[in-house]
């Protein structure tokens, strides 16, 4: 049965202190202290369920009609995605101008910081108290702790990628001591993340299947996918830790697992793998997804991001506002071979026109000024319910093929295995070339050329899955177009599409001003 009851008693607060009886003689009704919780198996399950909607998973919530959700911040910072309402959305404008400031943009920065640490705090509580919760079997304890450690790792991973070194908090706050924590090194944070994920993969007893077949709970595949991504990032900047072999091993464990499989193209354009991605919540390609439901927790305004602002006046849709809130710009679209790439065709990843379905203009086709996302088009939400319910996929098997291809090439050179993995993803998108032809082409590339082709393919395949800023910061290379030819240039000194030049400080976000005021041990990132 789909849908975990995410919102539980934990949502009112498990950040309370359990050793403050002298400080608080009476427990506030808005809080539950730890000694009032973790008394039954239901309490432990509720604590973990809450993590599915706290911190990073909540960043997919498309709560604004005018600006993409928090998970899209990286795309805005890259300058490679535009927003039709950026004139009123200051964070987007400041991101394009490379002018993000800890005071001016405090609210946006604090939203990321605070929500991740709320999730980490709740995970810390769960990890400590689930083992002593009455009525749980040893199997239940291991699985629930594995899930909690997955989400703790996920939130720390997001923090370290955006902010660099941050405070590493590994235990619940249970007194007023040690409230102020200085930031740890990025290496320490990454090592802690790996420790959490290795437990989840190797000892947690998580189901070895895709989430839809596990009542939409995270699985061993979810943790393995995150671990592969973590190892790949550790291998790049700033650590350069050479974990490429580990990244390849983690990715290959999923590629070679019969429980997971790539979606295959059907007989018609509507049945392509990319339209299945758009419409289906239950595929063996999916490794970690964030759930949405029309009644429990709907996906908000995301379907309206498929249309320009003027679409709100057409009388076609149930939504009152439309906004092309996350439009890829020309430089990123140059990555596609439009004549050969299925993803670039009309009503695959993008669309350039719309035909009216009702009213006086029924049957008339209007052309858009810009290439616009089709990836989030939901007919039922747009025409009938006003409620998006498509799950959002954060990790899928295609990304593991690309991680494996890059990691193997980095560790061992361009061998037949690396070529095969990249060719598998390219051939699924190819309209005119066989996989054998693509293998021949890739086999002739140098190591540097091959790795850059992987980066390009990752951009093409995952363009709407919010990975672009992560790849820029780990590679320190910036995707751009020179004379309409797609290429990569060094990040520092590169110009974004808005004429602003990247500096080293732009690789990290500043800590929010509120957090700097709260924590006297925190030292601001260089340059802010």
Secondary structure, 3 states (H helix, E strand, C coil): CCCCCCCCHHHHCCCCCCCCCCCCCCCCCCCCCHHHCCCCHHHHHHHHHHHCCCHHHHHHCECCCCCCCHHHHHHHHHCCEECCCCCCCHHHHHHHCCCCCCCCCHHHHHHHHHHHHHHHHHHHHHHHHHHHCCCCCHHHHHHHHHHHHHHHHHHHHHHHHHHCCCECCCCCCCCCCCCCCCECCHHHHHHHHHHHHHHHHHCCCCCCCCHHHHCCCCCHHHHHHHHHHHHHHHHCCCCCCCCHHHHHHHHHHHHCCCCCCCCCCCCCHHHCHHHHHHHCCCCCCEEEEECCECCCECCECHHHHHCCHHHHHCCCCCCCCCCCCCEECHHHHCCCCCCCEHHHCECCCEEEEEECCCCCCCCCEEEEEEEEECCCCCHHHHHHHCCCCCCEEEEEHHHHHHHHHHHHHHHHCCCHHHHHHHHHHHHHHECCCCHHHHHHHHHCCCHHHHHHHHHHHHHHHCCCCCCHHHHHHHHCEEEEEECCEEEEEECCCCECCCCCECCHHHHCCCCCHHHHHHCCCCCCCCCC
